[in-house]
Amino acid sequence: MGKKLGGWECRSSLQCCGNLWPQARYPSMTAVEAGKTVVEGSETTVVLFSVIGMTCAACAGSVEKTIKRLPGIREAVVDVLNHKAQVLYFPSMVNEERIREAIEDAGFEAKVIEEDSNYTSTQICRIHIRGMTCTSCSSTIESALHSLRGVHKARVALTTEEAEVQYDPKILTHNHLMEAIQDTGFEAILISTGEHMSKIELKIDGIKNDQSLAAIQRSLHALPGVQTIDIYPDINKIAITYIPHMTGPRTFIEVIESTGSGCFKAVIFPNDEGREALRQQEINRYFMLFIWSLAFTIPVFFTSMVLMYIPGVKRVLDIKIVNMLTIGLLLRCNFATPVQFIIGRRFYVGAYKALRKGSANMDVLIALGTNAAYFYSLYVVERAVFSRHFKGNDFFETSSMLISFILLGKYLEVLAKGKTSQAIAKLMNLTPETATLLTQDDNGDVVSEKQIDSRLIQKDDVIKVVPGSKVASDGFVIWGQSHVNESMITGEARPVAKRTGDMVIGGTMNENGVMHVKVTRVGSESALSQIVRLVESAQMAKAPVQKLADHISKYFVPLVIVLSLSTWLSWFIAGKLHAYPKSWIPSSMNYFELALQFGISVMVIACPCALGLATPTAVMVGTGVGATQGVLIKGGQALESANKVNCIVFDKTGTLTVGKPVVVTTKIFKKMSIKDFYEFTAAAEVNSEHPIAKAIVEHAKKITEEQNHSWPEARNFVSVSGHGVKAIVLNKEILVGNKKMMLDHNITISADAEEILAEAESLAQTGILVSLDGEVAGVLAVSDPLKPGANEVISILNSMKIKSIMVTGDNWGTANSIARQAGIETVIAEAQPETKATKIKELQGCGYTVAMVGDGINDSPALVAADVGMAIGAGTDIAIEAADIVLMKSNLEDIIIAIDLANRTFSRIRLNYFWALGYNILAIPIAAGILYSSTRFRLPPWIAGAAMAASSLSVVCSSLLLKNYKRPSKLNKMEMNGVNIQ
């Protein structure tokens, strides 16, 4: 039994990713009652883990891969729905603790289940977070969330400024999560509370009192599928979360307007709080802070560095007001103070909140650096006021210019970071604003049509799509025909023909015909929403290489503070002891002030932000670019693994071949009509989902000349994976399958049948034997031609030093023939799904990083076993859970694009790390004055601050260059040579 989730199927706890639980596979194994069980008659042990943090079969696959790579593992099965992992292992080679550590190294929380208890439900909440500046901020928030009881997993992405939290709704609510974030000093804004729920906000006119709202709330709560209702009486807004396949916003409006004798009017609430609006608010906030800071900093800069060199103006600025306090010093103090405490307040708040939680971030460095300059300058002012002979130099320009340059850098950084998520913004904007809703009578005739907001579309609605307009929601065509441009979703450039019964995707463009479409999926269940959710999740998932930056960031800021104090102290002591010539000290300073400048420069030039942004910005842009190319990459782990691939294992049917086999030859050996022969054959095969079975059934329909023919009942149906099917039809035992299946059932294959099989194999066809009551009744030859351009793709992979292997359940003759056409040298035929996974493990044991390319159905064990699972030809299903990368078209060229994009992305990540680490390694010693003794070159603090801001910006801009990604030139040459890859 399967459970539908968002349009695709996850198996129940008895079957996960194509693997049965060990109790089913190993009869001698007793049921797991508490923690671990010793298998009778063997030296293996079973342990049951609770694995927290898994969201889909891709997570389960990751856990399963990790466990199976350990020595001494006989079998491992992961149940994503119940958050369990069951492992069969040899205690002499590995122990429970080592397995648990391996699971946690994969990014999940694991513990041995000591007693079989009821598991709590899991809900996913997404929260937008304002105020994060570096990885230290995101790590602080993650730690705060993980400390809450009931939180299973929390991920905070610095680049998207979002948190994704898996938690037990019975223990805490999303409000507790938001409070925890706010306690760390950041602003939290709720995005969504459930992964498979939709949310709509309605504005209601006509509300007079609380009783009106209560009546509306009661009416809405009575509807099936309504989850939560939040009321905002001050603005007459009501927010409803609901399950989209059970109800919808149009129903809500009808219920509201029918409540209270029709005195209420409801419309969709104008939403100005979307992702882009929040991003724009942040950009505007930094821009205004920078402008105000600049307005106050310019007078400080001019009075200290420009006007002092104009004789007439200098005399005015040097006029003493009280003792040694001059007009120029007073002006600089007055203008610098608002910059320090009003405009720079955000740095104080950020530093205080970070230190309160026992961490240190970029705000701490900025606050310490500017405070040192400002308060020393304030000390100079105080001494000037009360002393008749004091002479000292202020650094007001240092603190104010430092804050101004940092704000400019943050403004440019936020501006650039916004561009890294443009891929998601474009996807979210694909849905049209309006749709034409049709009303039909009982005969299916159109009675009326009206324009509605596309957000009001509900399941089972019928909408009209005219030429030049976008399809408003997922569904299938019930009338009309046209060509639809799906390039914005799948990357397929050519328009796709659509006729009655064909599926269409919301957000795609109708070209030249009128269609009536019955809606099947709306809201969060739609193909577009799933793509957006997958890309968002991918952009939040950390690549393993990012662990380096996270580790460094823990110690970076404290280390910089120590280096800064050491620099100041070293220069101060050296000056005090006259360890360097007096000529080294600028005429406007003393040795204390020179040491202070060096110390401040070290503190503000160091940049942990660049290090923290190196990986996530590149992953974000890379996954976004992949989505526009029709290649959905599930996060940094998939990108990093794809970057290392040096061996690709291909499935045959539907991957290397077109995937639409047809029956080309039928030979009957028994005295029976061809119609009767196909009556038996189709009755058995109609229960199978295999492409060859479907081809046989379609051919049988042509023989019977009935498209909706009713086949005889097949009793005791059994599908033998990789071999065929057997059943009882009209009291006769029928077997339909390959040669091995017949031999396994002791069925003799005649010389004539052998000859036909050999001939089919030589023509790259698949020979299918049909037996009735233990005798071969006939032979079918099924042809599934090689995809155009497959040979060229294999050739390109060979030139990239990537080994290609074909693994198929088909016979050796057909497999070798297809492999010769494709240019593949290594072939494994007559392989069951488990055999494919075993072969991949053998290749991994030989040192290969293996990618498996398949259709994601019977290939799921192999997709999970591979380092990178690629599901090809996913179409509107979007995400095949067992795969790490989903190729939305059936184009083999997308394999090359996926690997090439991974290589480019990780080249960019390496460049970012080289720059971020190299910058800090070089800049800190220069700021500390390492060149001063030989060149008299030093970095004033305000220039050091500008360099720090520029370093973060440069990393983001470096990642943004990935947006210019062009597919490999070799693929373009193939198109120029007339090769059509599909």
N, C-alpha and C positions, 0 to 999 in steps of 0.2 A: 504494500500500500504506500502510495506517495503522498506528500503534502505539498500543495502548490504555494510557492512564495514568490510574489511579484512576477508571475508569468512563466516561471520555470520550476523544475521539480527537485526537491530534496528527498532522499530516501529516509525511511523511518529508522528506528534504532536497530532493527535487524539487518539493515543493509546500508552501508555508507560508502560512497565512491566506488561502487561495484564490488566491494569485499564483504563477505558474510562475517558475522561475529564468530569468534573461534569456537564457540559451543557447537555451531552448525557444521564447522569444517573439521573439528577434531572430536569425534564421538566420545573418546575416553575422558574428555575434560568435564569435570563437574561444574555445576553452576557457581558463579562467583557470589558468595554470601557475605563475605566481609574482607575487603582488602585484597588478599592474595590467596591462591589456591594451588596446591601442588597437583600436577597431572599424574594420574595413576599410571604406574608402569613406565615412567620416564624420568629424566633428570631436569625437566623444564618446570618453570614456575609461572603462574599467571598473577599479574598485579593490575589493579584497577585504579586509575587516576581520575581525579576531578581536574579538568583543564578549563581555566577561566580565561575568557578573552576571545574565544572563537566566535566568528559571526557567520561564516559560510564554509562550504566545502573547500574553498581555496585555503582557508585557515587550517581546516582539518588535514588537508593535503600537506601543508607545511609541517604540521606536527608529526604526521605519519612519516614523511621523508626523514625528518630529524631523528626519530626513534629508530627507524630501520637501518640507518647508517651506522648505528652503534654496533660494536662486535657482540656476538652472542644473542642477537635478537632473532627469534624464529618467526614471529608474526606480530604485527601491531595493527590494531583497528581503532579508528577514531570516530566517535559518534558526535557530530556537531550539534545535533538537536538537543541532546541531553548533557552536553559538555563533559563527555567521558572519553578516556582512552584506555583500551584494554591491551595489555602487552604480554606475549608469551616469550619467555627468555630463559637462557641457561645461566643459573646463578654462579656457576664457576667462572663465567666470563664477564658478567656485568651485574650490577646490583640496582636496587630501586632508587637509591640516591643519585646514581649516575644518570639514570633515565630521567628522573625529575629535573636534574640540572640541565640536561639536554633540551627538555621541553621549555624551560624558562629561558634558556639561551636563544630559543626561537622566538621569544617575545611574549610568552604566555605564562600564566601563573598555574602551578601544578602542585597537587598534594595527593598522597595516597588516601584512598577511601577506606577507612577502618570499619565502617558499618554502613550498610546500605540504607541511606536516608532519602527522604523526598527532596528533590532539587527545586530551588526557587526559580521563579520566572525571571527573564532578563528583558530589560527595556533599554533602548538606545536614545540618548539625548544629545542634541547638538547645540552648542552655545557659542555665540560670537563674543570675543574678548577684546576689549580696548586697553591700550596702554603698554603692551609688551614691546620691549626694545631689543632683547637678545635671548639666546638659548637659556641663560640663567633664569629669565622670567618664566619661560615655558616650563622649565624643569621644576621651578618652585610651585607653579600651579598644578602640575602633574602630581607632585608629592602631596600637596594639600588634598587633592581629590582622592588619591589612593589611600590616604589615611582615614577616609570615611568608611564606616561599617556599611556594607551593602554595595560598595562600588567594586565591580569585577575587573574593569579595565578602563583606563583613561588615557587618551592621546591628545596632546596639545600641539597644534601646528603653528609655528611662528609666522610663516609666510601667508597663510590664509586667515590667521588670527581667529581660529576656531578650535573648540574642544569637542571631542566625540567621547561620550562616557557611556559605558555599559554598566547598568546598576539594577539592583533588585527593587522593584517598585513597592514591594511589601514592607521594605525596611526604611526607605527614604524616598523623597520626591525630587523633582527637578529643582524645586525652590531651595532645597538643602544644598544641592550642587552649586547653584548660583551664589548662595550665601558664602560657601567655602571659597569660591573664586574672589568674591568681593572682600573677604577677610584678608586675602593676600595682597590687596591693594589695587585690584584691577576691576574695570567695569564689565559686567556680564549682561548679555542680551540673549534671551532664548530664541533659538531658530526653530527647533522642532523637538518633540518629545517621543516620537515613535517612528521607526524606520519605514514601516509599511502603512502609515496613516497619513491622511491629508488634512490640511487646515484651511479654513476659510474665515474671513472676517467680514461681518455684515454691519451696515449702518441702518439703524431702525428709527424712523420718524413716527411721531404720534404717541411717544411714551410720556405719560403724565405723572406716574408715581411708581413706587417700588412694587406695588401689586401687579402693575402691567408687566414689569420685567419678570416677576415670579411666574405669571401665567405663561409667558413665552417660553421660559426655561422649562416648565413642566411639559409643555407641548413638544418641545424639541427632544427632551430626554425620553419621551415615549417612542421615538423613532428608532428602529433597529439600525445598528451600526454607529450610532452617536457615542463617542467615547468621553469627551469632556466639553464643558461649556464654561467659558470665562466671560464675565459681564463687566463692562466699564461704563457705569451709569453717567459719569460726568460728560462723556462724549457720545452717549447713545450707541456704543459699539458692543458687539457680541462676537466672540471668537469660538469657533466650533471645530474640534478635531473629530474625524470620522473615518470609517473604513470605506474606501471609495466604491468597492464592488457591491456594497449593501445600500448605500444611500448617496445623496449628493446635494449640492448647494441649491439647486432649483427646487428640490423638495423642501428645504429649509425655508426658502422664501415663501412658498405656497402655504406652509404651515403657519408661519409668522403672520402672513397677511390674512389668513382665515381665523386667526385668534382674535378675540375681543371685538367681534361683530365687524371685522374688516376695517378697523380704525388705524391699523399699523401699515407702514410701507417700508419694505426692506430692499436695500441695494448693496452691492459689493462695496466694502469700505475702501475709499481711496488710499492706497498703500504707498507711503513715502519712506518706509523703513526697510527697503530691500537691501540686498548685499551691496549693490552699486551706490545706493544712497548713503549707506554707512561709510563706504570707502571715500565717497566724495566729501562727506562731512569731515572726515579725518584729514583729508588733503587741504580743505579750506581752513581747518583749525591751525594746522602747521604753517600754512601760508600767512595767516593773519598774525600769528605769533612772531614769525620771521619779520614781517613788515614793521610791526611795533618795535621789535628789538632793534631793527636797523635804524628806525627813526631816532631812538635814544642813543644808539651806538655811534652814529656818524658824528655828532657833536663831540663825544668823548675822543674819538679817533683824531678829529681835526685839531682839537685843543692840545692834544699830547704829541702829535706827530707831524702836523702840517703848519698850523698857525704859529708854532713856536719859532719857525724859521722866517717869518715875515716881521721885520724890525718893529714897525709901528704897532702891529697887533700884539707882538710879544710883550711890548712895554705895558700894554693894557692888561694882559693876562697875568703879568708878574706883579701887578699892584697888590700890596699887602692889605688885607682887611683887618685881621687880628694877628699880632705877632708875625709868624712866618707863613700864615695861611693866606694864599694868593687867590685872586679871582679864578684863575685857570683851574687850580686844585679843587676849589669849591664847586665850580661848574661840572667838572668830571665826576665828583662825588655825587652830586645831585642827579646827573643823568645816568650814572651807572647803577645807582640803588634800585630804581624800578626794574631795570633789566635783571638784576641779581635776584630780587625777592618776589616780584610780581610776574614778570614774563618767565623767569627761571624757576617759578614755584613747582612746576611739574617734576623737575629734577630732584628737588627736596622731598616731595611726596613719594616719588618712586624709590629714592634711596632709603627713606625711613621705613617704608613698607617691606622692602627687601631685607634690610637689617633686622627688622622686627621678627622676620621669619628665619633668621639665621643664615641668610644668603647675601651675596653681593653681586650687583649687576652694573651695567654701564652708567646708570644714574649715580651710583656711589662714586665712581671715578670722576664724573663731571662735577658733582657737588663738592667733592674734596678739592679738586683742582681750582674751581672758580672761587670757592671759599678762601683758599689759601691766598689767592691774589687779591680778592676783595678785602678781606679782614686785615691783611698786612697794609693795604692802601688806607684803610680806615685808621689803622694805628698811626700811619704817617700823618693823616689829617689831625688826629688827636694831639700828636706831638707838636705839630705846626701851630695849633691853637694855643697851647700852653707853654711854648718855648720861644725865646727870642733868638736862639742861635741854631736851632735844629735844621739840618738839611737832609732831606730824604726824597727818594723817588717813589711815586705811586705807580700801581699796576692796574688802575681802573680800566684802562683800555684792554688789558689782557682778559679780565673777567667778562666784560661786556662783549668784546669781539669773539671770544671763545663761545659764549652762549649763542650769539648770532650765527656764527658759522655752523655750529652743531644743529641749530634749528633749520638752517638752509639745507644741510645734509639730510636731515630727517624728512623734510618736505620733498626733496628730490627722490629719496629712497621710497617713501610711501607712494609717490607718483609712479615710480618704476615698478614697485611690487604690485600695484594695481594692474599693470599690463601683463604680469605673469599669469593672472587668472582670467585673461580675456577669453580663453577657449571655453570656459564654463559659462561666462556671460553670453557668448554668442549662442551656445547651445540652449540656454534658458530663454533667449529671445526668439527662438525659432517658431514657437507656437503663435498662431495669428491671434489678434485681439478679439475678433468676432467670428461667428460661425452661423451657417444657415440651417436652422432646425426644421425638419419636415414632420408633419403630422399625417399619419396614414390611417385609412379605414381598415376593416377586418380583411378586406381582399388585397391589401397591400398597395392600394392606390393612394396617391398623394392628395390630401384634402386641403392642406395649407402649409405655408412656410413663413418663417420669421427670423429676423436677425437677433442673435443673442450674444452675450459675452461668452467667449470660449471657456471661461472658468466655470460656467454654469452647465456645461455638458455633463451628462451622466451615462452610466453603462446602459446599453441597449437602445440609446437614442439613435435616430437615423438622421444623418446630416448630408447636405448637398455640397458637393465640391465642384466649382466651375473652373474653366480653363484660366490659368494665371494666378490662381489662389492657392493658399497652403491648406493641406489636410489638417483639420483642427484637432483630431485625436486618433488613436489607434483603432483599427477596425477592419472589416472585410467588405468588399464591394458586393452589393446586392443588386445593383442595376447600373448599366452603362459600361464604357471602357475608355481607357485613356493611356497615356504614358506619364509616369511620375518620375521626377528628378529626385533621387535619394542621396545625392552627393553630399549634402550637408549632414547626413546621418551616417551613411556607410562609406562615403568616399568614392562610390561608384559614379564615374563621370557620365556614363551613358544612361538616358532615361529608360526606365523599366516598364514594360507593357503590363497593364493591369486590366483584368477582366472579371466577370462575375465569379465570386468565390475567392479571389486573391486578397491577400492581406496588404494593408497600407499602413504607413507609420506616420504618426502625428508630427507636424513640422516640415514634412516633405512638400515639394512643389508640384502641383498638377499642371501638366503641359497643354494638352489639346482636346480633352474630351470632358463631358459632364458625367459625374459618378454620384451614386447614392451609396453612402457608407454606413453600415451598422456599427456602432461604437462597442468595442469589447474591453478596452482598458482606458482608464482616466486617472488623472492626478498622479499620485506617487507610484501607481502600477504601470504607467505608460512606458513605452520604450525609451522615450526621451528622458523621463525622470530617472529611469534606471541607469542610463548612460551617465547622466549628470552625477547621480549618487556614486556610481563606480569611479568616475574620474575624481570626484571630491575625496572619496575614501583613499584612492591611490595617492593623491597629493598629500594626504595626512600621514600615510604610512612611511615610516622612516627606513631609509636604506641602511644596511649593516655598516657601511662605511661612515655613516653619520655618528656612530658610537664614539669615534675618535674625537669629533668636535664636542660632543656632550661630555666626554670625560675631561677634556682640556678645560672646558668652560667652568667646571666645578672649582678649579684651582687658579684660573686665570686672573680674576680680579684681585683676590688676596695677594697673589704673587706680584702683580703690578704695584699694588700699594706698598708692599715691602721694598720693591725695587726703587720706587719713587722716593720713599723715606731714606733708603740707603744712598741714593744719588745725592739728595739734598745734604745729608749728613757728611758724606765723603767730601763734597765740594766745600762745605762750611768748615770742616776741620782742617782741610788742606789750606783754605784761605786764612784761617785763624793761626795756623802754624807757619804761614808764609812758604808753603810747599811749592807754590808756583809763583812766577814773577808777577809783580804788581801791574805790569803792562797788560796782562791778560784781562784785567778787570776794566770794562768800559768806563769811560769818564763819567757817565751819568749814574753809575751804580757803585756799591761797595761789595765786599766779598759775600756778605749774607744775602744780599739781593740777587747776586749772580747764582748762588747755590739754590735759592728759592726758585728762580726761573727754570733752572735745569730740572729740579724736582717736579714742578708743575708740568713741564713739557712731557716728561716721562709718563705722568699720570694720565694726561689727556690724549696722548698720541696712540696709546695702546687701544686696540679695537677687537673686543670679543665678538662684536656683531658680525663682522665679515666672516669669521670662522663659522658662526652659527648659521649664516645664510648660504654658505657655499654649496651644501647638498640640497636643502629643501627647495631653493629657488630653481635650481637646474632640474630637479625631479618634477616640479610643478609645471615648468615650461615644456619639458620633454613629454610628459603624459598628456598635456594639452595639445601639443603638436601631433602626437600619435592619434588622439581622438579625431582630429580634423582629417587625418589620413585613413581613417577607418580601422585603426589599430588601437585597441583599448588595452592599456598596460596597467596591471593592478599593483602599482606602487613601486617604491624604490627597490624592494627585494627582487621583484621580477626584472627590473631594469639592470640591476647589478649582475644577476645570474645570466641574463641574455647577453650581456657584454662579454661573458667568459665562454660562451658556447663554442665548442669545436667539433660537435657531432650532432647530427639531426636524424632522428628516427621518424620515418614517414609511414603512416597507415596508407593502404592502397585505395580502397573504395571511398570515393567522395573527396579524397585528398589529392592523390596523384591522378586519379581518374575523374571523369565528369561527375560521377555519383548518381547518374540516372540510367541504370542498366536496363537493357531491353532483351527479350527472348528472341533469338535469331534462328534457332534450329530446334525442332522437336522430332524425336524418333521414338515410336511406340513398338514394344516387343510383344505385347499381349493382344489378344483378339478383343479389342474394345475401340469404340469411336474416340476421336480426339476430344469430342465434347465431354464424354464420360471421364476420360483421362484427366482433363483439366478440372472437372467437377470435384474429383478426389483431391487433386494436388492443391487447388486453390482453397478448398475447405480447410486444409491443414495450414497452409501458409498465410491465410488471412489473419491469423492470430499473432503473427510475427511482425516486428518492426524493422527487420533487416531490409536494406534497399533491394536486395535480390528477391526477397519474398514479395515485396511490393510490385516488382517488375513482373513476377509470375502471375500475381493476382490481376494486374492490369491487362496482361496478355490473355488471361482466361476470360476476362470481360469481353474482349474483342471476339474470342471464339464463340462465346454464348450469345454475342450481339445484344447483351443486356448490361447497361451501365450500372444499374442498382440490383444486380442479380443476388438472390438469396441463396447462400451456400449451405450445404448440409452441416449439421452440428458436428463439431469435432470434440470428442470426449477424451479424457485423459491426456490432454495436450501437454507436451514437454518440449521445451526449447533447449537443445544441447549446444551450449556456447561454442562458437567456432566451427560447428559441424553441420547442424541442420535442425529439423523438427521431426517429431513423431506424434501420432494421435490415432484414435479409433474413429473412422468415418464410415457410416453405413455398415457397421459391424465388421469392417475390415481394418487391419492394422496397416497404416501407411507411414512410410519413412521418406522424407524428402531432405536430401543432403549430399555431402561429398563422399568420395570413395572410402575415406577412413570410417565414416559413420556406418556405411554398409558392412565393412569388414568387422567392425566392433560388434555388430549384431549378427555375425556369421551368415551374411547374405552373399551368395555366390554372384560374382560379376562375370557375365558372359564375354566371349572374345569380341563380339560385335559391339557391346557396350564399351569395352576397353578401347576399341579402335576409334569410336566416336569421341570418347573422352580425350584421347591423345590428339586427335585432329583439332578439337576445340582449344586445347592448351597451346598447340602450335600457332593458333591464330589469336592468342591472347584473350581467349574466351574462357568463361568459367563453366565447367561441366557439372550439372546437377543430376543426380540419380534419383529415381522414384521407384520405391518398392511397395508392392501390395501383398500382404500375408506372406512375407519372407521371400518373394521373388521380384527381381528387377522388372518393372513394367515399362519403363521408358527412360530416356535421357533428354535433358534440356541443355542447350548451350546458351549462355547469357553473355552478352557483350557490354562492357563498360569501357569506352575508349579513353585513352590518355588525354589529359587536358592539353589544349594547345599551349605551347610555350614551356611545358614542364621540363623538357630537355634543356632548354636555355637556362632555366632557374637552377637546375642541378649543376650545370656548367659554371654558373656564377658562384655558387656555393663552393665548388671545388677550387675556384680561383681565390676564394677567401680562406682557403685552407680548412674548410669545414667538411668533415666526412659525412656522406649521405648513406643511410641504410633504409631498406624497405622491410617492414614487418607486416604480414597479412595472414588472415585465416584461410585464404584461398589456396588452391593446390599449387604444387611446385612449378608445373608447366606454365600455367597462366602467370604466376608471379614472376618467373624468370623472363617471360616474354615482355611483360609490362616494364620490368626493370631495365631490360636491354633498350627499349624505346626511350626510357627516361634518362638513360646513361648512369644508372645506379649499379655498382658492382656487387655490393653485399646485400643478400636477400635472405630473409627468414620467412618460410611459408608454413601453412597449416598450423599457425600459432593461435592458441587460445588467448583470451585477454590476460590471464595470469602469466602466460609465457612471455608476452610483450613486456610486462613489468619486470619479470625476471631477467630478460635480456638487457633491459636498461640498467638494472643494478650491476650486471656483469660489466657493462661498458664503463659505468662509474667506478667500479673496482679497478679498471685498467687505467684510470686517470682522466677519463673524458668528462667534460661538462656537457650533459646531454639535454637536448630539447626534443620533445615529442610533439609531432604535429598530427592531430586526428580530428574526428568529428565530435568528440566529447561525449559519445553515447557508450558504445562498447569499449571505447578506448580509455575510459576514465581511470582504471587502475594504472595504466601506463602514463597517463597525463599527470597523475599524482606522484608516481615514482620518479619521473624525470626532474631534473633541476629546473627546467622551464617547460611548462605544459602550454602548448598553443592550440586553441580550438579554432578550426577553420570553417568558414561557411556558416557562421552563427546566425546571419540574417537578423530577423526581428527578435530572436531570443536573447540577443545582446550578450549576456554573461553566462557562459557554461562554467559552473562552479568549480569543476576540477582543474580548470586551466588558469595559468598565470597571465597569459596574454590571449585576448580574444581578437581574431581577425574577422571583421564583420562582413567582408566580401569573401567570395570563394577564390580569390586571386592568390596564386602561389607567390607572386611577387611581393605580397605583403609580409612574407616570412623574411625576405631580404630587407625590406623597409624596417621591420621590427628590430632586427639585429643591428642594422646600420644606425638606426636612431638610438639604440642602447649604447652603441660604441661612441657615437657623437656626444651623447649626454654625459657619459662617464669621462670622456676626454675633457669636457667642460668642467665637470666636478673636480677632476685632478688639477686643472688649470686654476680653478677657484681656490682650492686648498693651497696650491703652490703660491698663489698671490697672497692669500690671507695669512698663511704662516710666514712666508717670506717677508711680507710687509712688516709684521710685528718683530721678526727676528732682526731685521735691518733697522727699522725705525726707532725701536726702543734704545739701542746703544747710541744712535746718532743724537736722539733727544737728550740722552744722558751726558753728551759732550765728549764722546770718544774721539771725534775729529777736531775738537777745539784746540788741543795742544799743538797740532801741526798746521791747521788751516785757519784757525780762529772762526770756524763756521759753527754756528749754533742755531737751533730752531726756537724762535720765540714761542711762548705757549699758544698764542692765537693762531699761528701758522700750524703748530702741532695739532690743534683742534680741527683746523680745516683739513689737514691730511687724514685725520681719523674719520671724519665725515665722508671724505672722498673715497676711502678704502671700502666702506660698506656699499656706497653707491656703485663703485666699480665692479664689485662682485655681482650685484643685482643686474647691472647692465651686461656683464659678461654672460650671465644665464639667459638674458633676453635675446642675445644673438642667436640662440637656438630657434627662435621664431622664424629665422630665415632659412630653416632646414629645407634642403632640396633632396629629393630622392636620388639614389645612386645613378650616376651617368650611364652605367651598364644597362639599367632598365630602360632608359630613354633610347639607347641604341637599339634595343630589342623592338621597341615600338616603331622606330624609324625603319627597321628591317621588315616591318609588316607582321610581327608576331603579336597575336592577340591573346593575352594571358587572362584566363578566367578560372 
